């Protein structure tokens, strides 16, 4: 005699019950961030600053560029369309984000 107290579970749902349980959601990601090597921000020479300033002056709205910038102890790159340059707050607006001009280390 077969006991049908519980309906038969399909294979996908049965496999899910054996997956590891992450009691502290986001904890592993936070640990990975802490393990990431922190690099100091590069101090740019006056010549390099002048070169970047010249490149910034040639950028127009809707240009597609790649900007390398410093954020939270790492250098990141973003490529996208320029939506503007706010000269008062010194922010380059690209790919839907604002990058402080003083944190930019390279432009392509």
C-alpha positions, -999 to 999 in steps of 0.1 A, spaced: 0 0 0 14 34 -11 13 64 12 2 95 -7 3 120 21 25 143 1 22 149 -37 53 139 -57 77 168 -60 92 176 -94 129 172 -99 137 210 -99 119 216 -66 134 185 -51 169 197 -60 163 232 -44 158 217 -10 195 205 -10 210 238 -21 231 256 5 213 280 27 227 315 30 214 327 64 233 360 61 222 374 27 250 395 12 276 384 38 297 366 12 296 396 -11 307 419 18 336 396 26 346 396 -11 346 434 -11 368 434 20 393 410 4 396 432 -27 430 449 -27 428 487 -20 450 508 -41 460 544 -33 448 572 -56 474 582 -81 486 618 -78 486 633 -113 513 655 -125 505 691 -136 512 680 -172 488 651 -169 461 673 -153 465 698 -182 462 669 -207 430 656 -191 416 692 -190 423 695 -227 405 662 -234 375 673 -213 372 706 -232 369 686 -265 341 663 -252 306 671 -264 272 658 -254 264 625 -270 301 616 -276 309 580 -266 340 579 -244 357 557 -219 366 572 -186 389 556 -160 383 569 -125 391 562 -89 363 551 -65 364 534 -31 400 523 -34 399 509 -69 402 522 -105 371 516 -126 363 521 -163 330 531 -178 322 535 -215 291 553 -226 275 583 -240 282 617 -224 251 634 -212 269 665 -200 296 681 -180 286 701 -149 314 726 -146 301 741 -113 300 708 -94 329 694 -115 311 662 -126 312 643 -159 279 627 -167 283 595 -186 263 563 -190 237 575 -165 262 582 -137 281 612 -125 319 609 -121 338 636 -102 362 652 -126 389 652 -99 387 614 -97 392 609 -135 427 594 -143 422 589 -181 398 596 -210 396 578 -243 
